[in-house]
Amino acid sequence: MPRIPLVDPDPPDPIVAALFAAVRAKGGGPLNLHRTIANAPELLGPFLDLAFALRAAPVAPRIDRELVILRTLQLAGGDYGFAHHRTMALAFGLADAQIHDLARWHGSSHFSDRQRTLLAYADAMMSPDGVDDATYDAVAALLPARQVVELTLSAAFYAMVAHTTRALRIPLDAEGVVGQYGQR
């Protein structure tokens, strides 16, 4: 059971209704995550703005972002976000075998050197010690500064999503909602 009630998908509040309409215009939802955060309407708008910016504005390849997002969600125990982003990762080119081997990427033959560098960065971001110089230098040698910022913000945002969905016990969305939203 969710700890916070889900706001009705057709809410009477005009501010929330407009935000949900914006989500629908982007191709899905409102998701249970959105419906939970809508209990604090003044936070839903900025949350959505950042989520949409992280999805649409970056120049880093989407496959790289989805790989980092999935690993971050996995490490943070973000089952809710992982269910959504698994669909997206497959749509943007990750193989099912890669997603299957994500927890044991160090010993898997399914990842390129580039992907291993990105996964090491995601792992370091989620570690208590943070990103050491060698790990950062490897990512910085691979990507321009803008893409490093994009991947870092994506990982940080989805770590927040993982902690939020776990703390508030936000239930997984219906399969059709996840699939529809994940394809965009």
C-alpha positions in Angstrom: 0.0 0.0 0.0 1.3 3.5 -0.8 2.0 5.7 2.1 0.7 8.8 0.4 -2.6 8.7 -1.5 -2.4 9.0 -5.3 -4.0 12.2 -6.6 -6.8 11.5 -9.0 -5.5 11.4 -12.6 -8.2 13.9 -13.5 -7.8 16.3 -10.5 -10.0 19.2 -9.7 -7.0 21.4 -8.9 -6.3 23.4 -12.1 -2.6 23.6 -11.4 -2.2 19.9 -11.0 -4.6 19.3 -14.0 -2.4 21.5 -16.2 0.8 19.6 -15.0 -0.9 16.2 -15.7 -1.9 17.5 -19.2 1.7 18.4 -19.8 2.8 14.9 -18.9 0.1 13.4 -21.2 1.3 15.6 -24.0 4.8 14.1 -23.6 3.4 10.7 -24.2 2.2 9.0 -21.0 1.0 9.2 -17.5 0.4 10.7 -15.2 2.4 8.0 -13.5 2.0 7.0 -9.9 5.1 8.9 -9.1 3.6 12.1 -10.5 0.3 11.4 -8.8 2.1 11.0 -5.5 4.2 14.2 -5.8 1.0 16.1 -6.9 0.2 16.0 -3.2 2.7 18.9 -3.0 1.7 20.7 -6.3 4.3 23.4 -6.0 7.0 20.7 -6.2 5.5 18.7 -9.0 6.2 21.4 -11.6 9.9 21.8 -10.9 10.2 18.0 -10.6 8.6 17.5 -14.0 10.7 20.4 -15.6 13.9 18.7 -14.5 12.7 15.2 -15.5 11.7 16.4 -19.0 14.9 18.5 -19.4 17.0 15.5 -18.5 15.2 13.4 -21.1 15.0 16.0 -23.9 17.8 18.5 -23.6 21.0 16.4 -23.3 23.4 15.7 -26.1 24.8 12.5 -24.4 23.6 9.5 -26.3 20.3 8.2 -24.9 21.8 4.6 -24.6 24.5 6.0 -22.4 22.0 7.8 -20.2 19.7 4.8 -19.9 22.7 2.6 -18.9 23.7 5.0 -16.2 20.1 5.5 -15.0 19.5 1.7 -14.8 22.7 1.1 -12.9 21.9 4.0 -10.5 18.4 2.7 -9.9 19.6 -0.8 -9.4 22.2 0.3 -6.8 19.6 2.6 -5.0 16.9 -0.1 -4.9 14.7 1.8 -7.3 12.5 -1.0 -8.6 9.8 1.5 -9.6 12.1 3.5 -11.9 13.9 0.4 -13.1 10.6 -1.0 -14.4 10.1 2.2 -16.4 13.6 2.6 -17.7 14.1 -1.0 -18.6 11.6 -0.5 -21.4 13.3 2.8 -22.4 16.8 1.2 -22.4 15.6 -1.6 -24.7 14.0 0.9 -27.0 17.2 3.0 -27.2 19.5 0.0 -27.9 20.6 -1.8 -24.8 20.3 -5.5 -25.1 18.3 -7.7 -22.8 21.5 -9.6 -22.0 23.1 -6.3 -20.8 20.2 -5.5 -18.6 20.2 -9.0 -17.2 24.0 -8.8 -16.5 23.9 -5.3 -15.1 24.4 -6.3 -11.4 27.5 -8.3 -12.5 28.8 -6.1 -15.2 32.4 -6.4 -14.1 32.5 -10.1 -15.2 30.1 -9.9 -18.1 31.2 -9.9 -21.7 28.1 -8.0 -22.8 29.6 -4.5 -22.2 32.0 -2.4 -24.3 34.9 -0.6 -22.7 32.9 2.6 -23.1 30.0 1.1 -21.2 32.3 -0.2 -18.5 33.7 3.3 -18.0 30.1 4.7 -17.6 29.1 1.9 -15.2 32.2 2.4 -13.1 31.2 6.1 -12.9 27.7 5.2 -11.9 28.9 2.8 -9.2 31.3 5.4 -7.8 28.6 8.0 -7.7 26.5 5.7 -5.6 29.3 4.6 -3.3 29.8 6.2 0.1 33.3 7.4 -1.0 32.1 9.1 -4.2 33.9 9.3 -7.4 37.7 9.0 -7.2 40.1 10.8 -9.5 40.9 7.8 -11.6 37.2 7.1 -12.3 36.4 10.7 -13.1 39.5 11.0 -15.3 38.4 8.0 -17.3 34.9 9.5 -17.9 36.3 12.9 -18.7 38.7 11.4 -21.2 35.7 9.7 -22.9 33.1 12.5 -22.8 33.0 16.3 -23.2 32.2 18.2 -20.0 28.6 18.8 -21.0 28.0 15.0 -21.3 29.7 14.4 -18.0 27.3 16.9 -16.4 24.3 15.4 -18.1 25.1 11.8 -17.0 25.9 13.0 -13.4 22.6 14.9 -13.1 20.7 12.0 -14.6 22.2 9.6 -12.1 21.6 12.0 -9.2 18.0 12.6 -10.2 17.2 8.9 -10.5 18.8 8.2 -7.2 16.4 10.7 -5.7 13.5 9.0 -7.6 14.6 5.6 -6.1 14.7 7.0 -2.6 11.3 8.7 -3.0 9.5 5.7 -4.5 10.9 3.4 -1.8 10.2 5.7 1.1 6.6 6.5 0.0 6.0 2.9 -1.3 4.8 4.2 -4.6 3.2 1.3 -6.4 4.2 0.2 -9.9 2.1 1.6 -12.7 -0.2 -0.6 -14.8 1.7 -2.4 -17.6 0.1 -0.3 -20.4 1.2 2.9 -18.7 4.8 1.8 -18.3 5.0 0.6 -21.9 3.4 3.7 -23.3 5.5 6.1 -21.3 8.7 4.1 -21.8 8.5 4.2 -25.6 8.8 8.0 -25.9 
